[in-house]
Amino acid sequence: MDGIFWLIVVVVMAVIEIITLGLTTIWFAGGALASFAASLLGANLLVQSILFVTVSVVLLAVTRPLAVEFFNKGRTKTNAESLIGKTAVVQQEIDNLKAAGMVTVDGQEWSARSKDDSVIPAETRVEILEISGVKLLVRQKEL
């Protein structure tokens, strides 16, 4: 009877994985498959449960980072992500205390804030360090 339970868990986890494609439940399907094998070999429910948890956690910890890296290898950055590291020109003085500042990058205007809270005058070249919401966090470029 335990074997049927573990097979049901395998199927449910696999179906959830197929629906979500989140690389989360597949590892638990692997743990359930190992527990199914243990039930066929006559292991008791405690051993099967410990095996389920152990195999699932090991699969999650060891193979998930590799799988995520593999699946994200060909991923193209979004427009916003592609701005990080680029140079922009300050159109309106950046002053974090006044919550003011605009830059132009690739022909688009963005709100900007200084990463180090310094005031950056207009017409200055800045490097885009990160994006926070709809604002670019920048620092003045070294000459």
URWO-V557785 format. One record per residue. N is the residue number from 1. D_CENTER is the distance of its C-alpha to the mean C-alpha in Angstrom with 1 decimal. Layout:
n=N d_center=D_CENTER
n=N d_center=D_CENTER
//
This chain:
n=1 d_center=39.2
n=2 d_center=36.2
n=3 d_center=35.4
n=4 d_center=35.2
n=5 d_center=32.9
n=6 d_center=30.4
n=7 d_center=30.7
n=8 d_center=30.0
n=9 d_center=26.8
n=10 d_center=25.8
n=11 d_center=26.5
n=12 d_center=24.8
n=13 d_center=21.5
n=14 d_center=21.8
n=15 d_center=22.5
n=16 d_center=19.6
n=17 d_center=17.3
n=18 d_center=19.1
n=19 d_center=18.9
n=20 d_center=15.2
n=21 d_center=13.7
n=22 d_center=10.8
n=23 d_center=11.7
n=24 d_center=12.8
n=25 d_center=16.6
n=26 d_center=17.7
n=27 d_center=17.8
n=28 d_center=20.1
n=29 d_center=22.2
n=30 d_center=22.8
n=31 d_center=23.9
n=32 d_center=26.2
n=33 d_center=27.6
n=34 d_center=28.5
n=35 d_center=30.2
n=36 d_center=32.0
n=37 d_center=33.4
n=38 d_center=34.5
n=39 d_center=36.2
n=40 d_center=38.1
n=41 d_center=39.2
n=42 d_center=40.6
n=43 d_center=38.2
n=44 d_center=38.5
n=45 d_center=35.9
n=46 d_center=34.9
n=47 d_center=34.2
n=48 d_center=32.2
n=49 d_center=30.1
n=50 d_center=29.4
n=51 d_center=28.6
n=52 d_center=26.2
n=53 d_center=24.2
n=54 d_center=24.5
n=55 d_center=23.6
n=56 d_center=20.6
n=57 d_center=19.2
n=58 d_center=20.1
n=59 d_center=18.5
n=60 d_center=15.2
n=61 d_center=15.3
n=62 d_center=16.7
n=63 d_center=15.6
n=64 d_center=12.1
n=65 d_center=10.7
n=66 d_center=13.3
n=67 d_center=12.6
n=68 d_center=8.9
n=69 d_center=10.4
n=70 d_center=13.3
n=71 d_center=11.9
n=72 d_center=9.8
n=73 d_center=13.0
n=74 d_center=14.7
n=75 d_center=12.1
n=76 d_center=13.8
n=77 d_center=12.6
n=78 d_center=13.6
n=79 d_center=16.8
n=80 d_center=15.4
n=81 d_center=12.9
n=82 d_center=15.9
n=83 d_center=18.0
n=84 d_center=16.6
n=85 d_center=19.3
n=86 d_center=22.0
n=87 d_center=25.3
n=88 d_center=26.3
n=89 d_center=29.8
n=90 d_center=30.5
n=91 d_center=32.5
n=92 d_center=33.0
n=93 d_center=33.2
n=94 d_center=30.1
n=95 d_center=31.1
n=96 d_center=28.6
n=97 d_center=31.5
n=98 d_center=32.7
n=99 d_center=29.3
n=100 d_center=30.3
n=101 d_center=29.1
n=102 d_center=28.4
n=103 d_center=27.5
n=104 d_center=27.8
n=105 d_center=25.5
n=106 d_center=26.0
n=107 d_center=28.6
n=108 d_center=26.4
n=109 d_center=27.0
n=110 d_center=24.2
n=111 d_center=24.7
n=112 d_center=24.1
n=113 d_center=24.3
n=114 d_center=25.2
n=115 d_center=22.7
n=116 d_center=25.7
n=117 d_center=27.7
n=118 d_center=30.4
n=119 d_center=32.4
n=120 d_center=31.9
n=121 d_center=34.8
n=122 d_center=34.9
n=123 d_center=35.0
n=124 d_center=33.0
n=125 d_center=30.3
n=126 d_center=27.0
n=127 d_center=23.7
n=128 d_center=20.5
n=129 d_center=18.2
n=130 d_center=15.4
n=131 d_center=15.1
n=132 d_center=15.6
n=133 d_center=16.1
n=134 d_center=18.8
n=135 d_center=20.1
n=136 d_center=19.7
n=137 d_center=20.1
n=138 d_center=22.6
n=139 d_center=25.1
n=140 d_center=28.5
n=141 d_center=28.8
n=142 d_center=31.2
n=143 d_center=34.3
//
